[in-house]
Amino acid sequence: MPRGDSQVALPGTVRARPPAQTWAAVSGRLPDYGITRVADLTGLDSIGLPVWTAIRPASRTLSTAQGKGASHLLAKLSAVMEAIELWHVEQPLPITIRGPAVEVAPSCPVTELPLTIPYSHESLARIVWEWTPGSGLLSGVTKLLPVDLVRRRVQRPEWVPDLLRATSTGLACGNSRDEALLHALLEIVERDVLYRDGQAGGRQRTLINPKTVDDSFGREVVDRLLAAGMSLETASVDGPYGLPVCVAYLWAEDHPVVFAGGGCHYDPSIALTRALTEAAQSRLTAIAGTRDDLASDPGAFDTTPLRPATATALAPWTEVSGSYPAPEGGFANQVAEAARRITAVTGHEPVALNLSGATAPVPTVQVICPGARSRIRRSMPR
């Protein structure tokens, strides 16, 4: 485990320790998480950006997890970390109490949790759930949350109503707890901003000229995509959090489906490259065809076909990225700042559930942010 609040700047990401050290920590523990194989998918596509998959045949959720990165080691780690996250949500959480919110957790904003359908506060507050303890990221106070925010439907008791939507939003692992928390919070911001933009019909977006990207890794990613014949659309998306959020879309004649990716980070260049590499990973995942929940019908990817804007309608990257100040402090400071911003926007403090034990090689958390939203359908609206 890394000491203190150390940060290692890498192409497209920031971690608490070098990737070789992370791999040394997790590689001998893969069977503990049901991972039987880690495979390189990169060569199945013409783009050449590293994409790997981690396979868990006995999984109770998804049996494959994909990962991408600037190098093969980073992509392999990304896949393994996602598989470890999924393994943890399959394990039983401690249940403190069973009962309705009105009796056991009257301060829980039940109507602001991810719901399958809208319900009135009075109805939700009287439904019996099982509750688990989490920790408020600003106050440190223990707060109860329904277990079914993490527990998947197939794992729930028959008597539990199907009202809460368990998603991977806010699920993360990292070299340290703070690294995992930051990844979780930034993912929550990204998905809430894109949800708000979708509700606004895409009016919060500024289209970017990808040829003006000046970050070295970002430039490499864009060049690879264009060299592979991809039609590319990138945009910065404004949101109430004041954090950089980017979205990217890819389309090519050899596989005529629009693939999308999103990213959020204090560093705008990392937000952009996350969006671009996630779109490339989505394309390769569809080509490989191994993900359990991936529909084989191309119509499942129902994003509007690309009609690239003219160069005059695109903003230069430096103009878009230059409005964000550099982040201050290490992971702990950035976690606190992100939690403050989320609380200010939603009116609710983010709550972290610790999913891993003290001996885990990489801490795993799920952060729940009442009031934050994410899309339900697979595609990212354009």
C-alpha positions as CSV (number, residue, x, y, z in Angstrom):
1,M,0.0,0.0,0.0
2,P,1.5,3.4,-0.9
3,R,2.4,5.7,2.0
4,G,0.8,9.1,2.6
5,D,-0.8,11.0,-0.3
6,S,1.7,10.3,-3.0
7,Q,0.8,10.8,-6.7
8,V,2.3,9.4,-9.8
9,A,1.5,11.2,-13.0
10,L,1.1,8.8,-15.9
11,P,-0.2,9.2,-19.5
12,G,-3.9,9.7,-19.2
13,T,-4.2,9.1,-15.5
14,V,-2.8,9.8,-12.0
15,R,-2.2,7.0,-9.5
16,A,-0.8,6.5,-6.0
17,R,2.0,4.2,-7.2
18,P,3.6,3.1,-10.4
19,P,1.7,0.5,-12.4
20,A,4.5,-2.2,-12.0
21,Q,4.0,-2.0,-8.2
22,T,0.2,-2.3,-8.6
23,W,0.6,-5.3,-10.8
24,A,3.0,-6.9,-8.3
25,A,0.4,-6.3,-5.5
26,V,-2.6,-7.8,-7.4
27,S,-1.2,-10.4,-9.8
28,G,-0.8,-13.1,-7.2
29,R,-4.3,-12.5,-5.8
30,L,-6.3,-12.8,-9.1
31,P,-7.8,-16.3,-8.1
32,D,-9.1,-14.7,-4.9
33,Y,-11.4,-12.6,-7.1
34,G,-12.4,-15.4,-9.5
35,I,-10.2,-14.1,-12.3
36,T,-8.9,-17.0,-14.3
37,R,-7.6,-15.2,-17.4
38,V,-6.4,-11.8,-18.5
39,A,-6.4,-11.4,-22.3
40,D,-5.2,-8.8,-24.8
41,L,-7.9,-7.6,-27.2
42,T,-5.9,-4.9,-28.8
43,G,-5.2,-6.7,-32.1
44,L,-8.8,-7.3,-32.8
45,D,-9.2,-3.7,-34.0
46,S,-7.2,-1.5,-36.3
47,I,-6.8,1.4,-33.8
48,G,-4.0,0.0,-31.7
49,L,-4.9,1.6,-28.4
50,P,-4.3,-1.1,-25.7
51,V,-7.5,-2.8,-24.5
52,W,-7.5,-5.9,-22.2
53,T,-10.2,-8.1,-20.6
54,A,-10.3,-9.9,-17.3
55,I,-12.4,-13.0,-17.2
56,R,-14.3,-14.4,-14.2
57,P,-16.3,-17.5,-15.3
58,A,-18.1,-18.0,-11.9
59,S,-19.2,-14.3,-11.8
60,R,-22.7,-13.5,-10.5
61,T,-22.7,-10.2,-12.4
62,L,-20.6,-9.8,-15.6
63,S,-18.0,-12.5,-16.4
64,T,-15.8,-10.1,-18.4
65,A,-14.4,-6.7,-17.5
66,Q,-12.6,-4.5,-20.0
67,G,-9.8,-2.0,-19.4
68,K,-7.9,0.5,-21.5
69,G,-4.8,2.5,-21.0
70,A,-1.8,4.2,-22.5
71,S,0.2,1.0,-22.2
72,H,-0.6,-2.7,-22.2
73,L,0.2,-2.8,-18.4
74,L,-2.1,0.1,-17.7
75,A,-4.9,-1.5,-19.8
76,K,-4.4,-4.9,-18.1
77,L,-4.6,-3.3,-14.7
78,S,-7.7,-1.4,-15.7
79,A,-9.4,-4.6,-16.7
80,V,-8.3,-6.4,-13.5
81,M,-9.4,-3.5,-11.2
82,E,-12.8,-3.4,-12.8
83,A,-13.2,-7.2,-12.3
84,I,-12.1,-6.7,-8.7
85,E,-14.8,-4.0,-8.2
86,L,-17.5,-6.3,-9.6
87,W,-16.3,-9.2,-7.4
88,H,-16.8,-7.0,-4.3
89,V,-20.4,-6.0,-5.1
90,E,-21.2,-9.8,-5.3
91,Q,-20.1,-10.3,-1.7
92,P,-22.5,-9.8,1.3
93,L,-22.4,-6.4,2.9
94,P,-22.8,-6.1,6.7
95,I,-26.5,-5.6,7.6
96,T,-27.0,-3.4,10.6
97,I,-30.7,-3.4,10.8
98,R,-33.9,-4.2,8.8
99,G,-36.8,-1.8,8.7
100,P,-38.4,1.2,7.0
101,A,-36.5,4.4,6.6
102,V,-39.1,6.3,8.7
103,E,-38.0,4.2,11.7
104,V,-34.3,3.2,11.2
105,A,-32.9,6.0,9.0
106,P,-35.3,9.0,9.0
107,S,-32.5,11.3,7.6
108,C,-31.9,9.2,4.5
109,P,-33.2,11.1,1.4
110,V,-34.9,8.0,-0.1
111,T,-36.6,9.8,-3.0
112,E,-33.2,11.1,-4.1
113,L,-31.7,7.6,-4.4
114,P,-31.5,5.8,-7.8
115,L,-35.0,4.4,-8.3
116,T,-36.5,2.1,-10.9
117,I,-39.7,4.2,-10.9
118,P,-40.7,7.4,-9.1
119,Y,-42.3,7.0,-5.7
120,S,-43.6,9.4,-3.1
121,H,-41.5,10.0,0.0
122,E,-44.2,8.6,2.3
123,S,-44.5,5.4,0.3
124,L,-40.7,4.8,0.2
125,A,-40.1,5.8,3.8
126,R,-42.4,2.9,4.9
127,I,-40.9,0.2,2.8
128,V,-38.8,-2.4,4.7
129,W,-35.2,-2.7,3.5
130,E,-32.0,-4.0,4.9
131,W,-29.5,-1.3,5.8
132,T,-25.7,-1.1,5.8
133,P,-23.4,1.6,7.3
134,G,-21.5,4.1,5.2
135,S,-19.4,7.1,6.1
136,G,-20.2,10.7,5.1
137,L,-17.2,12.1,3.1
138,L,-17.3,15.5,4.7
139,S,-18.7,14.9,8.1
140,G,-17.3,11.4,8.8
141,V,-20.6,10.6,10.4
142,T,-21.9,7.0,10.0
143,K,-25.0,7.0,7.7
144,L,-27.3,4.1,6.9
145,L,-28.0,3.2,3.3
146,P,-30.2,0.4,1.8
147,V,-28.0,-2.6,0.9
148,D,-29.9,-2.9,-2.4
149,L,-28.1,0.2,-3.7
150,V,-25.2,-2.2,-4.2
151,R,-26.7,-5.7,-4.1
152,R,-27.9,-6.8,-7.6
153,R,-31.5,-7.9,-8.2
154,V,-30.6,-11.6,-8.6
155,Q,-29.0,-11.6,-5.2
156,R,-31.8,-10.0,-3.3
157,P,-34.3,-11.9,-1.0
158,E,-37.6,-12.6,-2.7
159,W,-39.5,-10.3,-0.3
160,V,-37.4,-7.2,-1.3
161,P,-39.3,-4.9,-3.8
162,D,-37.5,-4.0,-7.0
163,L,-37.4,-0.3,-6.4
164,L,-33.7,0.6,-6.0
165,R,-31.5,0.6,-9.0
166,A,-28.0,-0.8,-8.3
167,T,-25.5,0.6,-10.7
168,S,-21.7,0.7,-11.1
169,T,-21.7,4.5,-10.8
170,G,-19.4,5.4,-7.9
171,L,-17.9,1.9,-7.8
172,A,-14.1,2.1,-7.8
173,C,-10.9,0.6,-6.5
174,G,-7.5,2.1,-6.3
175,N,-4.0,1.9,-4.9
176,S,-5.3,3.8,-1.8
177,R,-8.7,4.5,-0.4
178,D,-8.4,8.2,-1.4
179,E,-7.5,7.2,-4.9
180,A,-10.5,5.0,-5.1
181,L,-12.8,7.6,-3.6
182,L,-11.6,10.3,-6.1
183,H,-12.2,7.9,-9.1
184,A,-15.7,7.2,-7.7
185,L,-16.6,10.9,-7.2
186,L,-15.4,12.0,-10.6
187,E,-17.4,9.2,-12.3
188,I,-20.5,10.4,-10.4
189,V,-19.9,13.9,-11.6
190,E,-19.4,12.8,-15.2
191,R,-22.5,10.8,-15.3
192,D,-24.7,13.4,-13.6
193,V,-23.4,16.2,-16.0
194,L,-24.1,14.0,-19.0
195,Y,-27.5,13.2,-17.7
196,R,-28.3,16.9,-17.2
197,D,-27.0,17.6,-20.7
198,G,-29.2,14.9,-22.1
199,Q,-32.2,16.4,-20.4
200,A,-31.3,19.7,-21.9
201,G,-31.0,18.3,-25.4
202,G,-27.3,18.6,-25.6
203,R,-27.2,22.4,-25.3
204,Q,-24.4,22.3,-22.7
205,R,-21.8,21.0,-25.1
206,T,-19.0,22.8,-26.8
207,L,-17.7,20.8,-29.8
208,I,-13.9,20.6,-29.9
209,N,-11.5,20.5,-32.9
210,P,-9.6,17.3,-32.1
211,K,-6.7,18.4,-34.3
212,T,-6.0,21.2,-31.8
213,V,-5.4,18.9,-28.8
214,D,-1.9,19.7,-27.6
215,D,-1.4,17.2,-24.7
216,S,1.1,14.6,-25.8
217,F,-0.9,11.6,-24.9
218,G,-4.1,13.2,-26.2
219,R,-2.4,14.0,-29.4
220,E,-1.3,10.3,-29.7
221,V,-4.8,9.1,-29.1
222,V,-6.4,11.4,-31.7
223,D,-3.7,10.6,-34.3
224,R,-4.3,6.9,-33.8
225,L,-8.0,7.3,-34.2
226,L,-7.8,9.4,-37.3
227,A,-5.1,7.2,-38.9
228,A,-7.5,4.2,-38.4
229,G,-10.2,6.0,-40.4
230,M,-12.4,7.0,-37.5
231,S,-14.9,9.8,-37.8
232,L,-14.4,11.6,-34.5
233,E,-16.6,14.0,-32.5
234,T,-15.5,15.4,-29.2
235,A,-17.1,17.9,-26.9
236,S,-16.6,19.5,-23.5
237,V,-19.8,19.5,-21.4
238,D,-20.7,22.2,-19.0
239,G,-22.1,21.3,-15.6
240,P,-22.8,22.8,-12.2
241,Y,-19.8,21.2,-10.6
242,G,-17.1,23.3,-12.3
243,L,-15.1,20.2,-13.2
244,P,-14.0,19.2,-16.7
245,V,-16.3,16.7,-18.4
246,C,-15.8,15.4,-21.9
247,V,-17.6,13.1,-24.3
248,A,-16.4,11.5,-27.5
249,Y,-18.0,9.5,-30.3
250,L,-16.4,7.3,-32.9
251,W,-17.7,5.9,-36.2
252,A,-16.1,4.0,-39.1
253,E,-17.2,2.3,-42.2
254,D,-15.7,-1.1,-41.2
255,H,-18.1,-1.3,-38.2
256,P,-20.8,1.4,-38.9
257,V,-22.0,1.9,-35.3
258,V,-21.4,5.0,-33.2
259,F,-19.4,4.2,-30.0
260,A,-19.2,6.7,-27.2
261,G,-17.1,7.4,-24.1
262,G,-17.1,10.0,-21.3
263,G,-14.6,11.2,-18.8
264,C,-14.2,13.6,-15.9
265,H,-11.0,14.7,-14.1
266,Y,-9.6,17.8,-12.5
267,D,-7.1,17.8,-15.4
268,P,-9.1,18.5,-18.7
269,S,-6.6,16.6,-20.7
270,I,-7.2,13.5,-18.7
271,A,-11.0,14.0,-18.9
272,L,-10.6,14.2,-22.7
273,T,-8.4,11.1,-23.2
274,R,-10.7,9.1,-20.9
275,A,-13.6,9.9,-23.1
276,L,-11.6,9.0,-26.3
277,T,-10.1,5.8,-25.0
278,E,-13.5,4.7,-23.5
279,A,-15.1,5.1,-26.9
280,A,-12.3,3.0,-28.5
281,Q,-12.7,0.4,-25.7
282,S,-16.5,0.2,-26.4
283,R,-15.9,-0.4,-30.1
284,L,-13.4,-3.2,-29.3
285,T,-15.6,-4.7,-26.7
286,A,-18.4,-5.0,-29.3
287,I,-15.9,-6.5,-31.8
288,A,-14.8,-9.1,-29.3
289,G,-18.4,-9.8,-28.4
290,T,-17.6,-11.3,-25.0
291,R,-19.4,-9.0,-22.6
292,D,-22.5,-10.6,-21.1
293,D,-24.8,-7.6,-21.3
294,L,-23.8,-6.6,-24.8
295,A,-26.5,-6.9,-27.3
296,S,-25.5,-8.5,-30.6
297,D,-27.9,-6.3,-32.5
298,P,-26.2,-3.1,-33.7
299,G,-29.5,-1.3,-33.2
300,A,-28.9,-1.5,-29.5
301,F,-26.4,1.3,-30.0
302,D,-29.1,3.8,-30.8
303,T,-27.0,7.0,-30.9
304,T,-27.6,9.3,-33.8
305,P,-25.2,8.7,-36.7
306,L,-22.2,11.1,-37.0
307,R,-22.5,14.1,-39.2
308,P,-19.1,15.8,-38.5
309,A,-19.4,19.5,-38.0
310,T,-17.3,21.8,-40.1
311,A,-14.0,23.0,-38.8
312,T,-15.3,26.5,-38.3
313,A,-17.9,25.3,-35.8
314,L,-15.3,23.6,-33.6
315,A,-13.6,25.3,-30.7
316,P,-9.8,25.0,-30.2
317,W,-8.9,22.7,-27.3
318,T,-6.8,25.3,-25.6
319,E,-9.7,27.7,-25.4
320,V,-11.9,25.0,-23.8
321,S,-9.4,23.5,-21.4
322,G,-7.8,26.8,-20.3
323,S,-10.7,27.8,-18.2
324,Y,-10.1,25.2,-15.5
325,P,-7.5,25.8,-12.7
326,A,-5.0,23.2,-11.8
327,P,-6.0,20.9,-8.9
328,E,-4.5,21.6,-5.5
329,G,-3.1,19.1,-3.1
330,G,-3.1,15.3,-3.2
331,F,-5.8,12.7,-3.4
332,A,-7.3,13.5,0.0
333,N,-7.7,17.2,-0.7
334,Q,-9.2,16.5,-4.1
335,V,-11.7,14.0,-2.6
336,A,-12.8,16.6,-0.1
337,E,-13.1,19.3,-2.7
338,A,-15.1,17.0,-5.0
339,A,-17.4,16.0,-2.1
340,R,-18.0,19.7,-1.3
341,R,-18.9,20.5,-4.8
342,I,-21.3,17.6,-5.0
343,T,-22.9,18.5,-1.7
344,A,-23.4,22.1,-2.9
345,V,-25.1,21.0,-6.1
346,T,-27.3,18.1,-4.8
347,G,-27.9,19.3,-1.3
348,H,-26.7,15.9,0.0
349,E,-23.4,14.6,1.3
350,P,-21.8,11.8,-0.6
351,V,-21.6,8.6,1.5
352,A,-18.9,5.9,1.0
353,L,-19.4,2.2,1.5
354,N,-16.1,0.3,2.2
355,L,-16.4,-3.0,0.2
356,S,-12.9,-4.4,0.9
357,G,-11.1,-5.5,4.0
358,A,-7.9,-4.3,5.5
359,T,-5.8,-7.0,3.8
360,A,-7.1,-6.2,0.3
361,P,-4.3,-5.4,-2.2
362,V,-6.4,-2.5,-3.6
363,P,-9.2,-0.8,-1.5
364,T,-12.6,-0.9,-3.1
365,V,-15.5,1.5,-2.4
366,Q,-18.9,2.5,-3.7
367,V,-19.9,6.1,-3.2
368,I,-23.6,6.9,-3.1
369,C,-24.6,10.5,-3.9
370,P,-28.3,11.1,-3.4
371,G,-29.6,13.6,-5.9
372,A,-27.0,12.7,-8.6
373,R,-28.4,11.0,-11.7
374,S,-27.1,8.8,-14.5
375,R,-28.6,7.5,-17.8
376,I,-30.4,4.2,-17.8
377,R,-30.0,3.3,-21.5
378,R,-26.7,2.0,-22.8
379,S,-26.0,4.7,-25.4
380,M,-24.8,8.3,-24.7
381,P,-27.3,10.7,-26.4
382,R,-25.9,13.0,-29.0
